């Protein structure tokens, strides 16, 4: 399953506002073929600084992952995430 991945590390600072982000982000991600592989489960931190929430999303291609992030629907969701969380997000091309 090559495709591409979003890997996000998130610390939620305002759960009510972040819930609105999550409500809008899910459909925006699905519209580009995104599928959640990990979302907020238990973690074991081996190196570096951990975050309370970690998310991995698979997309059919890096272009799809990037187009999703830049889409109006996802950017509408991001309006709720910007002031309600501290986030790191990378888009990574998968390997065969």
BATILO-605762 format. One record per residue: residue in three letters; x, y, z of N, C-alpha, C in turn. Coordinates in steps of 0.001 Angstrom, whole numbers. Layout:
N
['Ala' [X Y Z] [X Y Z] [X Y Z]]
...
END
This chain:
96
['Unk' [846 -1171 0] [0 0 0] [895 1239 0]]
['Unk' [1415 1613 -1144] [2322 2755 -1220] [1590 4049 -891]]
['Unk' [1000 4690 -1842] [270 5923 -1588] [1114 6949 -872]]
['Unk' [477 7674 16] [1145 8714 796] [441 8814 2144]]
['Unk' [1089 9482 3076] [580 9544 4441] [642 10954 4991]]
['Unk' [-371 11292 5779] [-295 12443 6663] [113 11877 8002]]
['Unk' [1098 12479 8628] [1471 12125 9990] [1372 13405 10805]]
['Unk' [450 13403 11758] [203 14596 12563] [432 14285 14035]]
['Unk' [1040 15234 14717] [1215 15178 16165] [505 16408 16709]]
['Unk' [-432 16191 17611] [-1335 17262 18019] [-1464 17313 19543]]
['Unk' [-1434 18517 20071] [-1821 18765 21451] [-3032 19676 21389]]
['Unk' [-4166 19191 21848] [-5407 19957 21814] [-5438 20893 23017]]
['Unk' [-5672 22182 22760] [-5723 23172 23827] [-7142 23658 24118]]
['Unk' [-8068 23414 23189] [-9473 23783 23375] [-10327 22664 22770]]
['Unk' [-10708 21679 23579] [-11419 20505 23053] [-12733 20826 22334]]
['Unk' [-13478 21811 22798] [-14750 22135 22164] [-14540 22666 20747]]
['Unk' [-13600 23563 20595] [-13315 24128 19282] [-12673 23071 18372]]
['Unk' [-11806 22256 18933] [-11149 21225 18128] [-12153 20185 17642]]
['Unk' [-13195 19949 18399] [-14242 19008 17974] [-14890 19489 16682]]
['Unk' [-15041 20776 16526] [-15600 21327 15272] [-14641 21066 14115]]
['Unk' [-13341 21217 14353] [-12346 20879 13331] [-12521 19421 12899]]
['Unk' [-12576 18516 13869] [-12671 17093 13559] [-13933 16781 12769]]
['Unk' [-15024 17430 13107] [-16301 17219 12409] [-16203 17596 10934]]
['Unk' [-15505 18685 10645] [-15365 19152 9262] [-14228 18458 8518]]
['Unk' [-13162 18114 9220] [-11982 17540 8564] [-12246 16141 8020]]
['Unk' [-12992 15331 8740] [-13248 13954 8306] [-13797 13857 6896]]
['Unk' [-14899 14545 6581] [-15425 14490 5219] [-14473 15071 4170]]
['Unk' [-13734 16124 4534] [-12780 16709 3593] [-11684 15705 3256]]
['Unk' [-11208 14984 4247] [-10166 13982 4045] [-10702 12824 3204]]
['Unk' [-11890 12351 3516] [-12501 11243 2773] [-12714 11609 1309]]
['Unk' [-13012 12867 1025] [-13248 13303 -356] [-12021 13129 -1237]]
['Unk' [-10838 13065 -647] [-9598 12870 -1405] [-9060 11453 -1259]]
['Unk' [-9905 10545 -795] [-9501 9141 -660] [-8761 8836 619]]
['Unk' [-8714 9775 1550] [-7998 9571 2807] [-8687 8573 3712]]
['Unk' [-7873 7720 4366] [-8375 6730 5313] [-7528 6795 6580]]
['Unk' [-8198 6920 7706] [-7488 6987 8981] [-6907 5616 9318]]
['Unk' [-5612 5581 9615] [-4932 4356 10047] [-4674 4375 11544]]
['Unk' [-4460 5547 12097] [-4269 5717 13540] [-4822 7083 13896]]
['Unk' [-5516 7129 15045] [-6112 8410 15436] [-6300 8431 16944]]
['Unk' [-5339 9043 17637] [-5492 9277 19061] [-5365 8066 19967]]
['Unk' [-4847 6954 19468] [-4710 5767 20305] [-3543 5869 21278]]
['Unk' [-3372 4819 22034] [-2280 4753 23005] [-935 4813 22285]]
['Unk' [28 5494 22884] [1362 5618 22291] [2427 5238 23307]]
['Unk' [3568 4852 22790] [4779 4647 23591] [5834 5552 22978]]
['Unk' [6296 6524 23719] [7278 7479 23209] [8665 6912 23440]]
['Unk' [9392 6696 22367] [10749 6158 22447] [11809 7241 22314]]
['Unk' [11526 8269 21522] [12483 9351 21315] [11722 10650 21124]]
['Unk' [12345 11731 21497] [11768 13044 21254] [10607 13372 22166]]
['Unk' [9963 14474 21828] [8838 14958 22618] [7550 14371 22062]]
['Unk' [6747 13812 22903] [5479 13244 22480] [4359 14259 22520]]
['Unk' [3273 13888 21892] [2060 14697 21905] [911 13811 22351]]
['Unk' [-109 14437 22862] [-1248 13682 23374] [-2017 12965 22273]]
['Unk' [-1989 13491 21063] [-2775 12922 19962] [-1870 12749 18750]]
['Unk' [-1914 11574 18156] [-1123 11275 16967] [-2060 10681 15933]]
['Unk' [-1891 11114 14677] [-2806 10700 13615] [-1996 10298 12390]]
['Unk' [-2375 9166 11775] [-1784 8735 10510] [-2944 8497 9547]]
['Unk' [-2871 9144 8381] [-3914 9016 7366] [-3252 8600 6053]]
['Unk' [-3808 7585 5408] [-3329 7125 4107] [-4104 7822 3008]]
['Unk' [-3413 8208 1945] [-4019 8767 736] [-3517 7981 -474]]
['Unk' [-4269 7958 -1565] [-3831 7237 -2762] [-2514 7753 -3341]]
['Unk' [-2219 9047 -3164] [-979 9608 -3704] [-593 10843 -2897]]
['Unk' [660 11260 -3056] [1118 12481 -2405] [354 13684 -2957]]
['Unk' [40 13657 -4248] [-740 14746 -4844] [-2120 14839 -4189]]
['Unk' [-2764 13694 -3930] [-4069 13703 -3258] [-3950 14252 -1841]]
['Unk' [-2914 13836 -1118] [-2704 14309 254] [-2511 15820 276]]
['Unk' [-1722 16326 -646] [-1450 17755 -721] [-2694 18529 -1153]]
['Unk' [-3410 18002 -2146] [-4635 18665 -2616] [-5681 18719 -1509]]
['Unk' [-5756 17680 -712] [-6689 17675 405] [-6361 18803 1371]]
['Unk' [-5111 18909 1770] [-4711 19952 2715] [-5047 21340 2175]]
['Unk' [-4807 21543 887] [-5020 22854 281] [-6479 23125 -86]]
['Unk' [-7340 22124 12] [-8734 22270 -426] [-9505 23259 447]]
['Unk' [-10489 23933 -131] [-11320 24851 655] [-12010 24155 1832]]
['Unk' [-12458 22921 1642] [-13154 22214 2726] [-12219 21957 3904]]
['Unk' [-10977 21530 3631] [-10049 21272 4731] [-9594 22578 5371]]
['Unk' [-9388 23597 4578] [-8981 24884 5140] [-10084 25484 6014]]
['Unk' [-11348 25217 5685] [-12448 25632 6553] [-12323 24937 7912]]
['Unk' [-12011 23643 7893] [-11807 22899 9137] [-10620 23454 9908]]
['Unk' [-9539 23767 9191] [-8331 24280 9833] [-8571 25580 10594]]
['Unk' [-9549 26341 10183] [-9862 27578 10893] [-10186 27292 12357]]
['Unk' [-10731 26104 12640] [-11059 25717 14012] [-9869 25080 14731]]
['Unk' [-8918 24534 13990] [-7765 23865 14602] [-6658 24839 14985]]
['Unk' [-6524 25912 14247] [-5386 26817 14441] [-5289 27386 15847]]
['Unk' [-6406 27782 16428] [-6381 28380 17759] [-6774 27404 18860]]
['Unk' [-6992 26141 18496] [-7423 25166 19503] [-6456 24004 19652]]
['Unk' [-5281 24124 19001] [-4314 23031 19087] [-2927 23519 18699]]
['Unk' [-1954 22714 19102] [-575 22884 18652] [-311 21663 17785]]
['Unk' [52 21881 16527] [101 20776 15560] [1426 20745 14791]]
['Unk' [1823 19549 14463] [2903 19309 13499] [2321 18346 12488]]
['Unk' [2476 18628 11212] [1922 17765 10167] [2927 17639 9039]]
['Unk' [3218 16408 8648] [4052 16169 7475] [3290 15270 6522]]
['Unk' [3521 15460 5236] [2976 14619 4193] [4142 13814 3643]]
['Unk' [3989 12484 3610] [5096 11605 3256] [4683 10650 2156]]
['Unk' [5495 10566 1108] [5250 9597 54] [5605 8191 557]]
['Unk' [4699 7235 324] [4936 5864 738] [5867 5125 -212]]
['Unk' [6275 3924 168] [7125 3082 -677] [6403 1773 -935]]
['Unk' [6776 1132 -2016] [6205 -177 -2353] [6817 -1248 -1501]]
END
